[in-house]
Amino acid sequence: MRYLNIVDEHTREVLAVEVARSITADKTVEVLEELVENRGLPPDFIRSDNGPELTSHALADWCRLSGTHAAFIEPGSPWQNPYVESLNGRLRDELPNQELFFTLLEAQVLAEDWRTDHNKNHPHSALGMLSPDEFAATSRQQGTITPTLTRATLT
């Protein structure tokens, strides 16, 4: 199974965990469109590795049309994408390494449950030991961020 993880680098919110047997560039764009529709404005930039679904013409066109800048990490340099790489390791340890999925739907439901739990109940030291949801809510109340996807990290 393939996972498309989208993290807001500012709030550390896991915005999407898309699970499928294959994730195409068109599917990546579809997930980004849903996030923009739900959150308001598109991200300022997207940081990602150089996977084919992330370097395609479809995603490049979406970035150009939405005004989003692309920031690709160098091949073999996961440390240049620390937020999502950390999330990938945590997700892998807590979900596919612990669960046996009998169907794709089961994996999708458990991934969404994991995403929700992570955002609500996982305090983060860089966020003053607040969960990503708490930090985002506090930041919005203080006016330090707008309710939008500020920076996306994809993998």
N, C-alpha and C positions, 0 to 999 in steps of 0.2 A: 504494500500500500504506500501511496505517496501522500505527503502532508504539505500543504501550503500554509505557512504560519505568517501572520501579519501582526506586527507589534508597533505600538506608538512609542517611539524612543523617549519622548518627554514624560509620559505618564506611566510607562511600562505596561499599559493595558494590552492584553492579547485581544486584538480586534477580530481576528478570524483564525480558525483552524479548519481548513478545508481538507477533507479526506476523500481520496478517490484512488482508483486503480491507476489512473493516468491523469496528470494535470497539464492541460495545454495552455498556450498563451491566451487563447480566447477565454478559457475558464478563469485565468488569472485576472484578466480585464473585467470579466463579469463580477468577480468577487470585489474588486476595487470599486466598480460602479455602485454596487450595493452599499459599500461602506460610505461612499460619498453621498449617496441618496439618504442614508440614515444619519450621517454626522454633519452634513452641510458641505463645506468646501473641500476640494481635493487637497492632498498633502503638498507641502512645499517641495519635498523631494522623497524619493524612494531609494533606499540603499538595498542592494541585493547582490547575490553571487551571479555567476555568468551562466547559469543553467539555460537551456534552450527556451523554456517557457518565460524566462525573464529577460531575454535579450532579443526577442522577436520583433518583427515589424508591428505586430498588433499592439504590444505594450509600448513600443516607441511612439506609435501614433497616438495612443491614449495619453501618454505623458505630454506630447507636444500639444495636443488639443486641450488638455486640462491645465496646462501651465505648470506641470510638475517636472522637476528636474530629476534625472536619473544619476545615481552615484553607485557605480559598480565596484565591488571589491576585486582585488587582484586574484587570479586563479590560485587556489591552494593557500589562501590567506584568511581563514575563518576569523582570526582575531580582529580583522577590520570590520566585522559585523557582530560585535560582542553581544548585543541585546538579544537578537534572535538566536544566535548560536547557544547562548546560555539557556534560553527557553527550549530550544530543540533538545538539549541534553536532559533537561528536567522532564519534558514531555515524554521523551523516549524511556527514561527511567520509571516514570510513574504510570505510563499507559501501555504502549505496545510490549515493553519488557515484562509487564505484570499481568497482562490480560491475554486471553485467547479469544480472538474474534471469529465468530462463525459466519457472519455476514458483513457486507460493507455497511449496511444501515446500522448495525450494532456498533461498529467502529466510529461512525459519524456521530451517533448519539452520545457515546462515551466521551468522544473528543470535545463535543460541545459542553457536556457536563464538566469536564476537566477545565475547559476555558473559563466557564462561569465561576467555578470554585477558585481557580487561580486568581481571577480578578477581584473577587470579593474577600477571600480569606488568606491570601499570601502576603504577609507584610514584607516590605523590601527596605533594606538598610539605606539605599540611596534616596528613598522617599520618606525618610524620617520614621521608619517602621510602620508606615501606613500601607494599606493594600492599594493596588493600582486604582480601584474604584474610589476609595476614600481620597486618595491624593488628587485624582482628576476632579472630583466634586469640590474639594477645598480650593483647588487652583481656579476653577470656574467661578466660585463665589468671590474669590479675591480679585478676579479679573486678570489673572496672570496667563490664562490660556482661554481660547475660545473653544466652543464645543465642535471641534473639527479634528480631523486626522492631521496632526502637525508634521509628523515624520513617520514614514512607514519603513519597516524593515521586512523584507521578504526572504523566504527560503523555500 
